[in-house]
Amino acid sequence: MRTAVVGGLATAFLGAVIAPYALGIAATPNSTTRDDAVVDGFQQTSRSTDWQLEQRIPLRFPSHHPQGLASVGDRLFLSTVEIIEKPQKYPEPVDGYDRSPGRGVGHVLVLDRQGNLIRDVVLGEGTVYHPGGIDFDGESLWVPVAEYRPNSSSIVYRLNPETLRAEEAFRVSDHVGGTVRDRVTGTVHGVSWGSRTLYRWTPAGRELSQQDNASHFIDYQDCDYAASQAMICGGIAELPTADGGAFELGGLALVDLRDNRIRHEIPMQQRSAAGHVATRNPVHLEHDAGTLRLWAAPDDGDAAGGTELLVYRATAND
């Protein structure tokens, strides 16, 4: 069943009402304990960490171009953009834009942990169709949807993971590529196109600060809240090669939400079957029974599927 956003609220096709038990969302474990363990585990990683591929979970449905990944109980939420018409670069800027808006549809796909599709929630309006990195704050999923071009505009939604009802939280006059909510202060943090600007807003969208990203190691693609007022971000930098091609440099960073300082940062060069670095698209870190795991979806899908969820286990390799 596809769920569409109309007038700022998500309503299910055929008039169905989605009850919490229909999704089978289990009670969320103590988030503080979980996030503390993720931070502790991540801070023990280094360039020498051996990330072993533990699972390949095929997604046998149109998964498009994945952007954000979050878990709520036994469900996964994958934001992705369906590109109908790719934006085209202008020879010269037009009305302040360097490219056309293109056309597309923004989705948040609700999955079980075996990769089965449960629901498809559609978000956005008009030329605002590109979802970004997402985060779960214990009650709502925060999902930015932007125009597919820099220096444009965005809508930030709050999505209830049980009812799948979405409401507009606020709008931003920039491309917001990912959002995270600080569970201590309640503020919402966002990254711009290429994560060159780091934003902080009230939950209603009043801007509190914007700051240049001091790190130029990678462009953040997806970030999750982590305990101690931090977020863990994954991303890539595309670097030119001598033969005129491009090299994908992947990485993960622990960023302090209080001052945007990098607390820990590592490269990651594990690659998918299609040759993309694991952190190219969405990432999600979990810690269970002393093991740190990274969930990732680096490859794009088509009408026949094609995307895999890759699950890596971190192992010390000194």
matplotlib code that plots the C-alpha trace (Angstrom):
import matplotlib.pyplot as plt

x = [0.0, 1.3, 0.7, 0.5, 1.0, -2.0, -2.2, 0.7, -0.9, -0.3, -3.5, -3.6, -5.0, -8.4, -9.1, -7.3, -6.3, -3.0, -2.9, 0.3, -0.2, -0.7, 3.0, 4.2, 6.5, 8.0, 8.7, 11.8, 14.7, 16.2, 17.6, 20.2, 21.8, 21.7, 23.2, 25.9, 27.0, 27.0, 29.2, 31.6, 31.8, 32.4, 35.1, 37.0, 37.1, 40.1, 41.6, 42.7, 39.1, 38.1, 34.5, 33.3, 30.3, 27.8, 24.6, 23.4, 19.6, 18.1, 15.3, 13.0, 11.0, 11.7, 14.0, 15.2, 18.1, 18.4, 19.1, 18.4, 18.1, 16.7, 15.4, 12.3, 11.9, 11.8, 11.2, 13.5, 12.7, 14.5, 14.1, 14.7, 14.2, 12.5, 14.0, 11.7, 13.6, 17.2, 18.1, 20.2, 23.0, 22.4, 25.2, 24.7, 22.7, 19.0, 17.2, 20.1, 20.0, 22.8, 20.5, 16.9, 14.6, 14.0, 11.0, 10.6, 8.8, 10.0, 9.4, 9.9, 9.9, 8.9, 10.7, 11.1, 14.6, 14.4, 14.1, 10.3, 8.4, 5.5, 4.4, 5.5, 5.0, 5.1, 6.4, 7.0, 5.3, 6.0, 9.8, 10.4, 10.8, 14.3, 14.3, 17.5, 19.1, 16.6, 16.6, 14.3, 14.0, 12.2, 8.8, 9.0, 11.1, 12.5, 12.6, 13.8, 12.6, 14.3, 14.6, 17.3, 19.7, 21.9, 20.8, 17.1, 14.3, 13.2, 10.3, 11.1, 8.5, 7.7, 6.6, 4.8, 6.4, 3.3, 0.4, 2.6, 1.0, 3.3, 3.0, 5.1, 7.4, 8.9, 10.4, 14.0, 15.3, 18.1, 18.7, 18.6, 20.3, 19.8, 18.3, 19.0, 17.2, 19.2, 17.3, 18.8, 17.9, 15.2, 16.8, 16.9, 20.2, 20.6, 23.2, 23.1, 24.0, 27.3, 27.1, 29.1, 26.7, 25.6, 22.2, 20.4, 16.7, 14.0, 11.4, 9.2, 11.9, 13.4, 17.0, 19.4, 22.7, 24.4, 28.1, 30.5, 31.5, 35.1, 35.7, 36.3, 37.0, 33.6, 30.2, 27.7, 24.9, 23.0, 23.3, 21.8, 21.6, 24.1, 24.2, 26.2, 24.7, 26.4, 25.5, 27.2, 27.4, 28.4, 29.3, 31.7, 34.0, 34.4, 38.1, 39.5, 41.9, 44.8, 42.9, 40.0, 37.7, 36.6, 37.4, 34.8, 36.4, 34.0, 34.0, 32.2, 32.3, 31.1, 30.1, 29.4, 26.1, 27.0, 29.8, 30.0, 33.4, 34.6, 35.1, 36.1, 36.5, 37.5, 37.8, 35.8, 36.4, 34.3, 32.5, 29.2, 28.8, 28.3, 31.6, 30.3, 31.8, 29.5, 28.9, 27.8, 24.1, 22.4, 24.0, 22.8, 24.9, 23.7, 25.4, 24.2, 25.8, 29.2, 29.1, 29.0, 27.2, 26.8, 23.7, 24.1, 22.4, 25.1, 23.6, 20.6, 17.6, 15.3, 11.8, 13.1, 14.9, 18.6, 19.4, 20.9, 21.0, 24.6, 25.3, 28.9, 30.3, 33.3, 36.2, 39.4, 42.4, 45.4]
y = [0.0, 3.5, 6.4, 9.9, 13.2, 15.6, 19.0, 18.2, 15.0, 11.4, 9.6, 6.0, 5.1, 3.4, 5.3, 2.7, 3.7, 2.2, 1.2, 0.7, -3.1, -3.3, -2.3, -4.6, -2.0, -3.4, -1.2, 0.8, -0.2, 2.3, 4.7, 6.3, 3.0, 2.0, 5.3, 5.3, 1.8, 3.0, 6.0, 3.9, 1.2, 3.8, 5.6, 2.3, 2.0, 3.2, 2.9, -0.6, -1.8, -4.8, -4.3, -7.9, -8.2, -10.1, -10.0, -9.0, -8.4, -7.9, -5.4, -6.9, -3.8, -0.3, 1.3, 4.2, 6.3, 5.7, 8.6, 8.0, 5.0, 4.7, 1.9, 1.9, -1.3, -4.1, -1.8, 0.0, 3.3, 4.1, 7.5, 7.4, 9.6, 8.4, 10.5, 10.9, 13.7, 14.4, 18.0, 19.5, 22.0, 25.5, 27.1, 30.1, 30.5, 31.0, 32.9, 32.0, 28.3, 26.3, 23.6, 22.8, 21.4, 18.1, 15.9, 13.1, 11.6, 11.4, 8.1, 6.7, 2.9, 1.0, -2.4, -5.3, -6.5, -9.2, -6.4, -6.9, -3.8, -3.0, 0.5, 3.3, 6.8, 9.6, 13.1, 16.4, 18.8, 20.2, 20.6, 19.6, 15.8, 14.8, 13.3, 13.4, 11.7, 10.9, 10.5, 9.0, 11.0, 8.4, 9.7, 10.9, 10.5, 13.8, 13.7, 16.7, 16.8, 19.3, 20.5, 18.4, 21.4, 23.5, 26.8, 25.9, 25.1, 22.3, 21.0, 19.3, 16.7, 14.8, 11.3, 9.2, 5.7, 3.9, 5.6, 6.8, 10.2, 13.0, 16.7, 19.6, 20.9, 23.9, 25.1, 26.2, 28.4, 26.1, 22.5, 20.4, 17.1, 15.6, 16.2, 15.1, 16.0, 16.6, 14.6, 16.8, 20.3, 19.4, 21.4, 20.2, 20.0, 19.9, 19.8, 21.6, 20.4, 18.6, 19.3, 22.5, 24.4, 23.0, 24.4, 24.4, 25.2, 25.1, 22.3, 25.0, 26.0, 29.2, 29.3, 29.4, 29.2, 28.2, 27.4, 26.4, 22.7, 22.7, 19.2, 18.8, 15.0, 13.8, 15.2, 13.8, 11.8, 10.5, 11.2, 9.6, 11.1, 9.6, 10.0, 12.8, 15.3, 14.1, 12.7, 10.0, 10.8, 8.7, 10.0, 10.2, 12.6, 12.0, 12.7, 13.0, 10.3, 10.6, 8.9, 11.4, 9.2, 9.5, 7.7, 7.4, 8.1, 6.9, 7.7, 8.1, 11.0, 11.6, 15.3, 17.1, 18.9, 21.6, 23.1, 20.9, 19.7, 16.3, 14.0, 10.9, 10.2, 7.2, 6.3, 3.3, 1.7, -1.4, -1.6, -3.0, -5.5, -2.5, -1.0, 1.8, 2.6, 1.5, 5.0, 6.5, 6.6, 5.9, 4.4, 3.3, 2.1, -0.3, -1.9, -5.3, -7.8, -6.1, -5.9, -2.7, -3.1, -0.8, -1.0, 0.6, 0.8, 2.2, 1.1, 2.5, 0.3, 0.2, -1.2, -4.7, -4.0, -4.0, -2.4, -4.5, -3.7, -4.5, -5.3, -5.0, -6.1, -4.2, -6.3, -5.0, -5.6, -4.1]
z = [0.0, -0.9, 1.5, 0.0, 1.7, 1.1, 2.7, 5.1, 6.4, 5.2, 4.3, 3.1, -0.3, -0.1, 3.1, 5.2, 8.7, 9.8, 13.4, 15.4, 15.6, 11.8, 11.4, 14.2, 15.6, 18.8, 21.8, 21.3, 23.6, 26.0, 23.4, 25.7, 26.5, 22.9, 21.7, 24.4, 23.2, 19.5, 20.4, 22.5, 19.8, 17.1, 19.0, 19.2, 15.4, 13.4, 9.9, 10.9, 11.8, 9.7, 8.5, 7.7, 5.4, 7.5, 5.5, 2.0, 2.0, -1.5, -1.9, -4.6, -5.4, -6.8, -4.3, -6.6, -5.2, -1.4, 0.9, 4.6, 6.8, 10.4, 12.6, 14.8, 16.8, 14.3, 11.3, 8.9, 7.3, 4.0, 2.3, -1.4, -4.5, -7.7, -10.5, -13.4, -15.1, -14.0, -13.4, -16.2, -15.7, -17.2, -19.3, -17.1, -13.8, -14.2, -11.4, -9.1, -9.9, -11.6, -13.0, -13.8, -11.0, -12.8, -11.8, -9.3, -6.4, -2.8, -0.9, 2.6, 2.4, 5.5, 5.6, 7.9, 8.7, 6.0, 3.4, 2.7, 1.8, 4.2, 3.1, 0.7, 2.1, -0.5, 0.6, -1.0, -3.4, -6.8, -7.4, -3.8, -4.2, -3.0, 0.5, 2.5, 5.5, 8.2, 12.0, 14.7, 17.9, 20.0, 18.8, 15.2, 12.1, 10.9, 7.1, 4.9, 1.3, -0.9, -4.5, -6.3, -6.7, -4.3, -2.8, -3.3, -0.8, 1.5, 3.6, 6.9, 7.9, 11.1, 10.3, 12.9, 12.6, 13.9, 12.0, 9.1, 9.3, 8.3, 9.1, 7.9, 10.7, 8.8, 5.6, 4.8, 2.0, 1.2, 0.1, 3.3, 2.7, 6.2, 9.6, 13.2, 16.4, 19.6, 22.2, 25.0, 23.8, 21.3, 18.5, 15.0, 13.1, 9.3, 6.6, 3.3, -0.2, 0.2, 4.0, 3.5, 5.9, 9.2, 10.5, 13.8, 14.2, 16.8, 16.2, 14.6, 12.2, 13.7, 12.7, 15.7, 13.9, 10.6, 10.4, 7.8, 8.0, 9.2, 7.8, 4.1, 4.4, 3.1, 2.2, 4.7, 3.1, 6.2, 9.9, 13.1, 16.5, 19.0, 22.8, 24.4, 22.0, 18.9, 15.5, 13.4, 9.7, 6.7, 3.3, 0.4, -1.5, -5.2, -6.0, -9.6, -10.8, -13.2, -16.0, -15.8, -13.7, -10.1, -6.9, -4.1, -0.7, 2.0, 5.7, 9.0, 11.4, 15.0, 15.2, 18.4, 18.1, 20.6, 18.5, 15.3, 16.3, 14.9, 17.8, 15.8, 12.1, 10.0, 6.3, 5.1, 1.7, 1.7, -1.6, -3.0, -5.8, -8.1, -7.0, -4.8, -1.5, 1.4, 2.7, -0.6, 0.3, 3.7, 6.7, 10.1, 13.1, 15.8, 18.7, 20.0, 22.4, 22.2, 18.4, 16.3, 13.0, 10.0, 7.8, 4.4, 0.9, -1.4, -4.8, -6.7, -7.6, -10.6, -11.3, -10.9, -7.6, -7.6, -4.2, -1.4, 2.3, 3.4, 7.0, 8.2, 11.5, 13.0, 14.1, 15.6, 13.4, 15.1]

ax = plt.figure().add_subplot(projection="3d")
ax.plot(x, y, z, "-o")
ax.set_aspect("equal")
plt.show()
